Amino acid sequence: MLKHLVRLIAVLLFLGASALRAEEINPPFGLRWGETAQRLEKLLGGAKATIVDKHLVDGKEAWDVEGLLQTGLKRTVFYFHRGELVEVELQYQQEGWDDAHYTTLMNDVRKRLEQRYGEGQLIARRTEQAPDADVTQKIIGYKWNQNNTAIELVYFAAVNTTQAYRTLSVHYKSF
């Protein structure tokens, strides 16, 4: 009897873990995939965010939005296909942040994503000197896939002796 009970508990735990990992990845800010551009524009206005540019990227309409309040969030890019939300990219940049600050932020975001969606897949990790320049480039990236949705977490830095460009991107996608 105890043997059957242990097996039943093990099966239920396995099914529960599988169900957790099968959860769809939703876009941030409580949005849903397929939100209309018109509805999102109203929501952004209510949040006092500003659409600073609208342009096409790979056949999708992209809106560059500033003013969404979140520490270090410089810009959010919303992507629409046929007027419906299909991607959201959060771009974090802050004047004065060094490599260690971005690393800490990336580790915090990665930890939260792993708690929710399981271990991410490493998609990039390299540091290299740019050809014919004194610029060192660093890129680290992870990806999570769930039920035709994904999140990519990417840190990019280009640094030389006088300047530095660093950004952390959290890119939500539906397919």
VEXTORTI-956900 format. One record per residue: residue number from 0; residue in one letter; x, y, z of N, C-alpha, C, O in turn. Coordinates in steps of 0.05 Angstrom, whole numbers, padded with zeros to 5 digits. Atoms other than C-alpha are relative to their C-alpha. Layout:
! VEXTORTI-956900
[site NUM, "A", [X, Y, Z], [X, Y, Z], [X, Y, Z], [X, Y, Z]]
...
//
This chain:
! VEXTORTI-956900
[site 0, "M", [00016, -00024, 00000], [00000, 00000, 00000], [00017, 00025, 00000], [00012, 00044, -00015]]
[site 1, "L", [-00018, -00023, -00002], [00055, 00049, 00019], [00015, 00004, -00027], [00019, 00026, -00036]]
[site 2, "K", [-00014, -00001, 00026], [00091, 00032, -00046], [-00017, 00013, -00021], [-00007, 00029, -00037]]
[site 3, "H", [00018, -00012, 00019], [00030, 00051, -00087], [-00004, 00030, 00006], [-00006, 00046, -00013]]
[site 4, "L", [00003, -00028, -00008], [00021, 00115, -00048], [00024, 00017, -00009], [00021, 00039, -00018]]
[site 5, "V", [-00025, -00014, 00008], [00094, 00135, -00061], [00000, 00004, -00031], [00008, 00025, -00040]]
[site 6, "R", [00001, -00003, 00030], [00085, 00121, -00136], [-00020, 00021, -00008], [-00014, 00037, -00026]]
[site 7, "L", [00021, -00020, 00006], [00021, 00162, -00138], [00010, 00028, 00005], [00006, 00046, -00012]]
[site 8, "I", [-00011, -00027, -00007], [00056, 00221, -00104], [00021, 00008, -00021], [00021, 00031, -00029]]
[site 9, "A", [-00021, -00006, 00020], [00115, 00216, -00152], [-00013, 00007, -00027], [-00003, 00026, -00040]]
[site 10, "V", [00013, -00006, 00026], [00068, 00215, -00213], [-00013, 00028, 00002], [-00010, 00044, -00017]]
[site 11, "L", [00013, -00026, -00003], [00029, 00275, -00186], [00021, 00023, 00000], [00016, 00044, -00012]]
[site 12, "L", [-00022, -00020, 00000], [00094, 00314, -00173], [00010, 00004, -00028], [00015, 00027, -00037]]
[site 13, "F", [-00011, -00002, 00027], [00119, 00298, -00243], [-00020, 00015, -00018], [-00012, 00033, -00033]]
[site 14, "L", [00020, -00014, 00016], [00053, 00320, -00275], [-00002, 00029, 00008], [-00006, 00046, -00010]]
[site 15, "G", [00001, -00027, -00009], [00052, 00383, -00233], [00024, 00016, -00011], [00021, 00039, -00020]]
[site 16, "A", [-00024, -00014, 00011], [00124, 00401, -00255], [-00003, 00003, -00030], [00005, 00024, -00040]]
[site 17, "S", [00004, -00002, 00028], [00106, 00387, -00327], [-00020, 00022, -00007], [-00016, 00037, -00026]]
[site 18, "A", [00020, -00021, 00005], [00044, 00432, -00323], [00013, 00027, 00005], [00007, 00046, -00010]]
[site 19, "L", [-00013, -00025, -00006], [00087, 00487, -00292], [00017, 00009, -00024], [00017, 00032, -00032]]
[site 20, "R", [-00018, -00007, 00022], [00137, 00484, -00348], [-00015, 00004, -00026], [-00004, 00017, -00045]]
[site 21, "A", [00016, -00004, 00025], [00082, 00483, -00401], [-00015, 00027, 00000], [-00028, 00033, -00020]]
[site 22, "E", [00013, -00026, -00002], [00057, 00551, -00378], [00009, 00018, -00023], [00033, 00020, -00029]]
[site 23, "E", [-00007, -00019, 00021], [00054, 00602, -00434], [00014, 00024, 00012], [00008, 00033, 00035]]
[site 24, "I", [-00014, -00024, -00008], [00101, 00661, -00428], [-00017, 00024, -00010], [-00021, 00028, -00034]]
[site 25, "N", [00015, -00023, 00007], [00059, 00724, -00426], [00018, 00025, -00002], [00039, 00025, 00011]]
[site 26, "P", [-00016, -00025, 00001], [00084, 00794, -00443], [-00001, 00014, 00027], [-00018, 00008, 00044]]
[site 27, "P", [00000, -00014, -00025], [00101, 00841, -00386], [-00023, 00020, 00003], [-00039, 00024, -00016]]
[site 28, "F", [00019, -00021, -00006], [00057, 00895, -00354], [-00029, -00010, 00000], [-00047, 00006, -00003]]
[site 29, "G", [00027, 00011, -00001], [-00003, 00848, -00349], [-00014, -00001, -00027], [-00038, -00004, -00029]]
[site 30, "L", [00011, 00001, 00027], [-00012, 00849, -00425], [-00005, -00029, -00008], [00004, -00048, 00005]]
[site 31, "R", [00005, 00027, 00012], [-00036, 00790, -00467], [00008, 00001, -00029], [00007, 00022, -00042]]
[site 32, "W", [-00006, 00001, 00028], [-00013, 00767, -00535], [-00026, 00005, -00016], [-00047, -00004, -00008]]
[site 33, "G", [00023, -00007, 00017], [-00059, 00794, -00589], [-00014, 00026, 00008], [-00033, 00034, -00005]]
[site 34, "E", [00011, -00027, -00007], [-00074, 00860, -00553], [00000, 00017, -00025], [00019, 00015, -00041]]
[site 35, "T", [00001, -00017, 00024], [-00095, 00910, -00606], [00018, 00024, 00004], [00022, 00034, 00027]]
[site 36, "A", [-00016, -00024, -00001], [-00051, 00969, -00623], [-00016, 00023, 00012], [-00005, 00040, 00027]]
[site 37, "Q", [00017, -00021, -00010], [-00110, 01015, -00608], [-00002, -00001, 00031], [00000, 00019, 00044]]
[site 38, "R", [00003, 00003, -00029], [-00120, 00987, -00538], [00026, 00006, 00014], [00026, 00020, 00035]]
[site 39, "L", [-00026, -00005, -00013], [-00046, 00989, -00522], [00007, 00030, -00001], [00018, 00040, 00019]]
[site 40, "E", [-00005, -00029, 00001], [-00041, 01061, -00545], [-00015, 00015, 00022], [-00005, 00034, 00034]]
[site 41, "K", [00016, -00011, -00022], [-00097, 01079, -00496], [00013, -00006, 00027], [00015, 00012, 00044]]
[site 42, "L", [-00013, 00007, -00025], [-00062, 01041, -00440], [00026, 00016, 00005], [00031, 00025, 00027]]
[site 43, "L", [-00025, -00015, -00003], [00004, 01076, -00454], [-00006, 00029, 00007], [00009, 00041, 00023]]
[site 44, "G", [00008, -00028, -00007], [-00030, 01144, -00452], [-00008, 00002, 00029], [-00001, 00021, 00043]]
[site 45, "G", [00008, 00000, -00028], [-00061, 01126, -00385], [00024, -00003, 00019], [00023, 00007, 00042]]
[site 46, "A", [-00024, 00004, -00016], [00008, 01106, -00360], [00019, 00024, -00003], [00041, 00024, 00009]]
[site 47, "K", [-00016, -00023, 00005], [00036, 01173, -00384], [00026, -00007, -00014], [00046, 00007, -00010]]
[site 48, "A", [-00023, 00008, 00016], [00085, 01137, -00429], [-00002, 00013, -00028], [-00024, 00019, -00037]]
[site 49, "T", [-00001, -00014, 00026], [00106, 01167, -00496], [00009, -00019, -00022], [00030, -00032, -00019]]
[site 50, "I", [-00009, 00015, 00024], [00110, 01132, -00564], [00018, 00020, -00015], [00009, 00040, -00026]]
[site 51, "V", [-00019, -00019, 00012], [00173, 01165, -00591], [00006, -00006, -00029], [00017, 00011, -00043]]
[site 52, "D", [-00005, 00007, 00028], [00177, 01127, -00657], [-00017, -00024, -00007], [-00021, -00042, 00009]]
[site 53, "K", [00014, 00023, 00011], [00137, 01080, -00700], [00014, -00006, -00027], [00018, 00012, -00043]]
[site 54, "H", [-00014, 00007, 00024], [00173, 01041, -00755], [-00004, -00030, -00005], [-00014, -00044, 00012]]
[site 55, "L", [00003, 00028, 00007], [00174, 00973, -00790], [00026, -00015, 00005], [00048, -00005, -00001]]
[site 56, "V", [-00023, 00018, -00005], [00221, 00916, -00769], [-00009, -00028, -00008], [-00027, -00039, 00004]]
[site 57, "D", [00007, 00027, 00010], [00218, 00851, -00808], [-00030, -00004, -00004], [-00041, -00025, 00003]]
[site 58, "G", [00028, 00002, 00007], [00147, 00864, -00831], [-00019, 00005, 00024], [-00043, 00002, 00021]]
[site 59, "K", [00016, -00006, -00023], [00123, 00882, -00761], [00002, 00030, 00006], [00023, 00042, 00003]]
[site 60, "E", [-00001, -00028, -00009], [00103, 00951, -00736], [00012, 00001, 00028], [00004, -00014, 00046]]
[site 61, "A", [-00013, -00003, -00025], [00149, 00971, -00679], [-00004, 00028, 00012], [-00002, 00048, -00002]]
[site 62, "W", [00003, -00026, -00013], [00135, 01025, -00628], [00021, 00002, 00022], [00023, -00015, 00039]]
[site 63, "D", [-00020, -00006, -00021], [00192, 01054, -00587], [-00015, 00017, 00021], [-00025, 00039, 00015]]
[site 64, "V", [00015, -00013, -00021], [00162, 01075, -00520], [00018, 00007, 00023], [00034, -00010, 00032]]
[site 65, "E", [-00015, -00009, -00023], [00193, 01115, -00464], [-00019, 00010, 00021], [-00041, 00018, 00015]]
[site 66, "G", [00016, -00011, -00022], [00167, 01134, -00396], [-00015, -00021, 00017], [-00029, -00014, 00036]]
[site 67, "L", [00011, 00020, -00018], [00145, 01067, -00368], [00018, -00003, 00024], [00042, -00007, 00021]]
[site 68, "L", [-00016, -00002, -00025], [00168, 01069, -00296], [00009, -00027, 00010], [-00007, -00043, 00019]]
[site 69, "Q", [-00013, 00023, -00010], [00216, 01014, -00278], [00029, 00007, 00002], [00040, 00018, -00016]]
[site 70, "T", [-00028, -00007, -00004], [00286, 01021, -00250], [00018, -00009, -00023], [00019, -00032, -00030]]
[site 71, "G", [-00019, 00006, 00022], [00336, 01026, -00307], [-00012, -00005, -00027], [00003, -00008, -00046]]
[site 72, "L", [00013, 00005, 00026], [00285, 01016, -00362], [00001, 00025, -00017], [-00012, 00045, -00011]]
[site 73, "K", [-00003, -00023, 00017], [00305, 01063, -00417], [-00022, 00001, -00021], [-00034, 00022, -00027]]
[site 74, "R", [00018, 00001, 00023], [00259, 01040, -00473], [-00014, -00027, 00000], [-00003, -00048, 00008]]
[site 75, "T", [00015, 00024, 00005], [00205, 00989, -00488], [-00008, 00000, -00029], [-00018, 00021, -00039]]
[site 76, "V", [00008, 00002, 00028], [00193, 00965, -00559], [-00023, -00020, -00002], [-00020, -00043, 00006]]
[site 77, "F", [00023, 00017, 00005], [00124, 00937, -00576], [-00001, -00006, -00029], [00001, 00012, -00046]]
[site 78, "Y", [00001, 00008, 00028], [00118, 00897, -00640], [-00028, -00011, -00006], [-00039, -00027, 00010]]
[site 79, "F", [00027, 00008, 00008], [00052, 00886, -00677], [00001, -00013, -00027], [00015, -00004, -00045]]
[site 80, "H", [00004, 00012, 00026], [00034, 00839, -00733], [-00030, 00000, -00006], [-00046, -00010, 00010]]
[site 81, "R", [00029, -00004, 00007], [-00033, 00856, -00768], [-00015, 00013, 00023], [-00038, 00006, 00028]]
[site 82, "G", [00013, -00015, -00021], [-00048, 00904, -00711], [-00002, -00014, 00027], [-00015, -00003, 00045]]
[site 83, "E", [00001, 00015, -00026], [-00039, 00852, -00655], [00028, -00003, 00012], [00047, -00007, -00003]]
[site 84, "L", [-00026, 00002, -00014], [00017, 00849, -00603], [00012, -00028, -00003], [-00001, -00048, 00003]]
[site 85, "V", [-00014, 00026, 00003], [00068, 00794, -00618], [00027, 00000, 00014], [00038, -00022, 00018]]
[site 86, "E", [-00026, -00001, -00014], [00132, 00818, -00583], [00001, 00025, 00018], [-00011, 00045, 00011]]
[site 87, "V", [-00006, -00023, -00018], [00154, 00864, -00526], [00029, -00003, 00008], [00038, -00024, 00018]]
[site 88, "E", [-00028, 00000, -00008], [00227, 00882, -00514], [00005, 00023, 00020], [-00001, 00046, 00015]]
[site 89, "L", [-00008, -00019, -00021], [00250, 00916, -00450], [00030, 00005, -00002], [00045, -00014, -00001]]
[site 90, "Q", [-00028, -00007, 00003], [00316, 00953, -00458], [00009, 00016, 00024], [-00001, 00038, 00029]]
[site 91, "Y", [-00010, -00013, -00024], [00353, 00970, -00394], [00027, 00013, -00005], [00046, -00001, -00014]]
[site 92, "Q", [-00025, -00015, 00002], [00407, 01024, -00395], [-00002, 00022, 00021], [-00023, 00034, 00024]]
[site 93, "Q", [-00001, -00022, -00019], [00428, 01072, -00341], [00027, 00012, 00001], [00047, -00002, 00003]]
[site 94, "E", [-00026, -00014, -00002], [00482, 01124, -00341], [00013, -00006, 00027], [00000, -00004, 00048]]
[site 95, "G", [-00015, 00005, -00024], [00535, 01106, -00291], [00000, -00030, 00009], [00016, -00037, 00027]]
[site 96, "W", [-00002, 00029, -00007], [00520, 01031, -00287], [00024, -00012, -00013], [00031, -00007, -00036]]
[site 97, "D", [-00023, 00014, 00010], [00582, 00989, -00294], [-00007, -00029, -00006], [-00029, -00037, -00003]]
[site 98, "D", [00005, 00028, 00008], [00591, 00917, -00317], [-00011, -00016, 00023], [-00028, -00033, 00020]]
[site 99, "A", [00009, 00015, -00024], [00581, 00892, -00246], [-00030, 00004, 00005], [-00045, -00014, 00012]]
[site 100, "H", [00028, -00006, -00005], [00513, 00927, -00240], [-00017, -00015, -00021], [-00038, -00026, -00014]]
[site 101, "Y", [00015, 00015, 00021], [00489, 00897, -00307], [00000, -00030, 00006], [-00020, -00043, 00002]]
[site 102, "T", [-00002, 00028, -00007], [00514, 00829, -00285], [-00019, -00008, 00022], [-00033, -00028, 00021]]
[site 103, "T", [00018, 00004, -00022], [00475, 00834, -00220], [-00029, 00000, -00010], [-00045, -00017, -00003]]
[site 104, "L", [00027, -00002, 00011], [00412, 00856, -00257], [-00007, -00025, -00017], [-00028, -00036, -00014]]
[site 105, "M", [00005, 00023, 00017], [00419, 00800, -00308], [-00004, -00025, 00017], [-00022, -00041, 00011]]
[site 106, "N", [00003, 00023, -00017], [00429, 00748, -00253], [-00027, 00000, 00014], [-00039, -00021, 00018]]
[site 107, "D", [00026, -00001, -00014], [00367, 00773, -00216], [-00023, -00007, -00019], [-00041, -00022, -00012]]
[site 108, "V", [00021, 00006, 00020], [00324, 00771, -00279], [00000, -00029, -00007], [-00020, -00042, -00008]]
[site 109, "R", [-00003, 00029, 00008], [00351, 00703, -00299], [-00011, -00018, 00023], [-00025, -00038, 00017]]
[site 110, "K", [00009, 00017, -00023], [00337, 00675, -00229], [-00031, 00000, 00001], [-00043, -00021, 00005]]
[site 111, "R", [00029, -00001, 00000], [00264, 00700, -00232], [-00012, -00016, -00023], [-00032, -00030, -00019]]
[site 112, "L", [00009, 00015, 00024], [00255, 00670, -00302], [00003, -00030, 00005], [-00015, -00045, -00002]]
[site 113, "E", [-00004, 00029, -00006], [00284, 00603, -00280], [-00019, -00010, 00021], [-00028, -00033, 00019]]
[site 114, "Q", [00020, 00009, -00020], [00238, 00600, -00220], [-00027, -00005, -00013], [-00042, -00023, -00005]]
[site 115, "R", [00026, 00003, 00013], [00179, 00608, -00266], [-00001, -00020, -00023], [-00020, -00034, -00026]]
[site 116, "Y", [00000, 00016, 00025], [00200, 00572, -00330], [00021, -00022, -00002], [00023, -00035, -00022]]
[site 117, "G", [-00021, 00020, 00000], [00257, 00526, -00311], [00026, 00012, -00011], [00028, 00036, -00016]]
[site 118, "E", [-00027, -00008, 00008], [00329, 00529, -00333], [-00001, 00011, -00029], [-00012, -00002, -00047]]
[site 119, "G", [-00002, -00011, 00027], [00343, 00574, -00393], [00022, -00012, -00016], [00041, -00024, -00005]]
[site 120, "Q", [-00021, 00010, 00018], [00384, 00554, -00453], [00020, 00022, -00006], [00012, 00044, -00014]]
[site 121, "L", [-00022, -00019, 00006], [00451, 00589, -00461], [00001, 00003, -00030], [00006, -00017, -00044]]
[site 122, "I", [-00001, -00004, 00029], [00449, 00620, -00531], [00025, 00015, -00009], [00032, 00015, -00033]]
[site 123, "A", [-00024, -00015, 00007], [00511, 00664, -00528], [00016, 00006, 00025], [00005, 00011, 00046]]
[site 124, "R", [-00018, -00008, -00022], [00572, 00675, -00484], [00027, 00004, -00012], [00042, -00016, -00017]]
[site 125, "R", [-00026, -00004, 00010], [00633, 00708, -00512], [00010, 00029, 00005], [-00007, 00047, 00007]]
[site 126, "T", [-00013, -00026, -00002], [00681, 00765, -00503], [00022, 00000, -00020], [00038, -00018, -00022]]
[site 127, "E", [-00020, -00001, 00021], [00724, 00787, -00561], [00007, 00029, -00006], [-00008, 00048, -00002]]
[site 128, "Q", [-00010, -00026, 00009], [00765, 00844, -00587], [-00010, 00005, -00028], [-00008, -00012, -00046]]
[site 129, "A", [00010, -00007, 00027], [00733, 00879, -00647], [00024, 00003, -00019], [00044, 00015, -00011]]
[site 130, "P", [-00022, -00002, 00019], [00776, 00873, -00709], [00006, 00030, -00007], [-00012, 00046, -00011]]
[site 131, "D", [-00009, -00027, 00007], [00816, 00936, -00725], [-00010, 00022, 00018], [-00015, 00045, 00009]]
[site 132, "A", [00010, -00020, -00019], [00791, 00972, -00662], [00009, -00007, 00028], [00017, -00030, 00033]]
[site 133, "D", [-00007, 00005, -00028], [00807, 00980, -00589], [-00025, -00006, 00017], [-00025, 00001, 00041]]
[site 134, "V", [00026, 00005, -00014], [00736, 00958, -00570], [-00002, -00030, 00007], [00002, -00047, -00010]]
[site 135, "T", [00006, 00027, -00009], [00722, 00896, -00529], [-00030, -00003, 00001], [-00044, 00013, 00014]]
[site 136, "Q", [00029, 00006, 00001], [00653, 00866, -00541], [-00006, -00024, 00017], [00009, -00044, 00016]]
[site 137, "K", [00009, 00022, -00017], [00617, 00821, -00492], [-00029, -00005, -00005], [-00045, 00014, -00006]]
[site 138, "I", [00028, 00007, 00004], [00552, 00784, -00504], [-00006, -00025, 00016], [00009, -00045, 00015]]
[site 139, "I", [00009, 00024, -00015], [00515, 00736, -00458], [-00030, -00001, -00004], [-00044, 00019, -00001]]
[site 140, "G", [00029, 00002, 00005], [00446, 00709, -00475], [-00011, -00027, 00008], [00002, -00048, 00007]]
[site 141, "Y", [00015, 00024, -00008], [00395, 00659, -00450], [-00028, 00001, -00013], [-00038, 00023, -00020]]
[site 142, "K", [00026, 00001, 00012], [00329, 00636, -00479], [-00018, -00021, 00014], [-00008, -00043, 00022]]
[site 143, "W", [00020, 00018, -00011], [00266, 00603, -00451], [-00022, -00003, -00021], [-00031, 00017, -00032]]
[site 144, "N", [00022, 00005, 00019], [00213, 00571, -00496], [-00022, -00015, 00014], [-00017, -00034, 00029]]
[site 145, "Q", [00024, 00014, -00011], [00142, 00551, -00475], [-00023, 00004, -00019], [-00030, 00027, -00026]]
[site 146, "N", [00026, -00001, 00015], [00081, 00535, -00518], [-00001, 00023, -00021], [-00018, 00041, -00018]]
[site 147, "N", [-00001, -00020, 00021], [00099, 00579, -00579], [00004, 00028, 00010], [-00004, 00048, -00002]]
[site 148, "T", [-00008, -00026, -00011], [00124, 00636, -00535], [00029, -00003, 00010], [00038, -00025, 00016]]
[site 149, "A", [-00028, 00001, -00009], [00195, 00654, -00514], [00008, 00026, 00014], [-00005, 00047, 00011]]
[site 150, "I", [-00013, -00023, -00012], [00237, 00701, -00473], [00030, -00003, -00006], [00042, -00024, -00002]]
[site 151, "E", [-00029, -00001, 00003], [00308, 00721, -00492], [00011, 00021, 00018], [00001, 00044, 00019]]
[site 152, "L", [-00014, -00019, -00018], [00353, 00754, -00440], [00028, 00003, -00010], [00043, -00016, -00011]]
[site 153, "V", [-00026, -00004, 00013], [00414, 00786, -00471], [00014, 00025, 00012], [00002, 00046, 00014]]
[site 154, "Y", [-00017, -00022, -00009], [00470, 00829, -00443], [00021, 00005, -00022], [00034, -00014, -00031]]
[site 155, "F", [-00020, -00007, 00020], [00514, 00867, -00493], [00016, 00024, 00011], [00005, 00043, 00021]]
[site 156, "A", [-00017, -00022, -00008], [00574, 00912, -00478], [00021, 00004, -00021], [00032, -00016, -00032]]
[site 157, "A", [-00022, -00007, 00018], [00623, 00948, -00523], [00015, 00022, 00015], [00005, 00043, 00020]]
[site 158, "V", [-00016, -00018, -00017], [00679, 00982, -00484], [00027, 00004, -00011], [00040, -00014, -00021]]
[site 159, "N", [-00028, -00006, 00006], [00744, 01018, -00500], [00010, 00017, 00023], [-00003, 00019, 00044]]
[site 160, "T", [-00013, -00015, -00023], [00790, 01061, -00457], [-00015, 00026, 00007], [-00012, 00035, 00029]]
[site 161, "T", [00013, -00026, -00005], [00747, 01124, -00464], [-00031, -00001, 00002], [-00043, 00017, 00013]]
[site 162, "Q", [00030, 00001, 00000], [00674, 01101, -00472], [-00009, -00029, 00004], [00006, -00048, 00001]]
[site 163, "A", [00013, 00026, -00003], [00626, 01044, -00457], [-00029, 00002, -00008], [-00043, 00021, -00002]]
[site 164, "Y", [00028, 00004, 00007], [00560, 01022, -00486], [-00009, -00026, 00012], [00003, -00047, 00005]]
[site 165, "R", [00010, 00025, -00012], [00521, 00971, -00445], [-00030, 00000, -00001], [-00043, 00021, 00003]]
[site 166, "T", [00029, 00002, 00000], [00450, 00946, -00450], [-00008, -00029, 00008], [00006, -00048, 00001]]
[site 167, "L", [00012, 00025, -00006], [00408, 00890, -00422], [-00028, -00001, -00012], [-00044, 00018, -00007]]
[site 168, "S", [00026, 00003, 00014], [00348, 00866, -00463], [-00014, -00024, 00010], [-00003, -00046, 00012]]
[site 169, "V", [00018, 00022, -00007], [00290, 00823, -00441], [-00022, 00001, -00022], [-00038, 00019, -00023]]
[site 170, "H", [00016, 00000, 00024], [00253, 00804, -00505], [-00021, -00023, 00001], [-00014, -00046, 00000]]
[site 171, "Y", [00023, 00019, -00001], [00184, 00769, -00500], [-00010, -00003, -00029], [-00014, 00017, -00043]]
[site 172, "K", [00009, 00005, 00027], [00159, 00736, -00564], [-00022, -00022, 00000], [-00022, -00040, 00016]]
[site 173, "S", [00020, 00021, 00005], [00098, 00697, -00588], [00004, -00008, -00029], [00012, 00008, -00046]]
[site 174, "F", [-00005, 00010, 00027], [00101, 00654, -00650], [-00027, -00009, -00012], [-00027, -00019, -00035]]
//
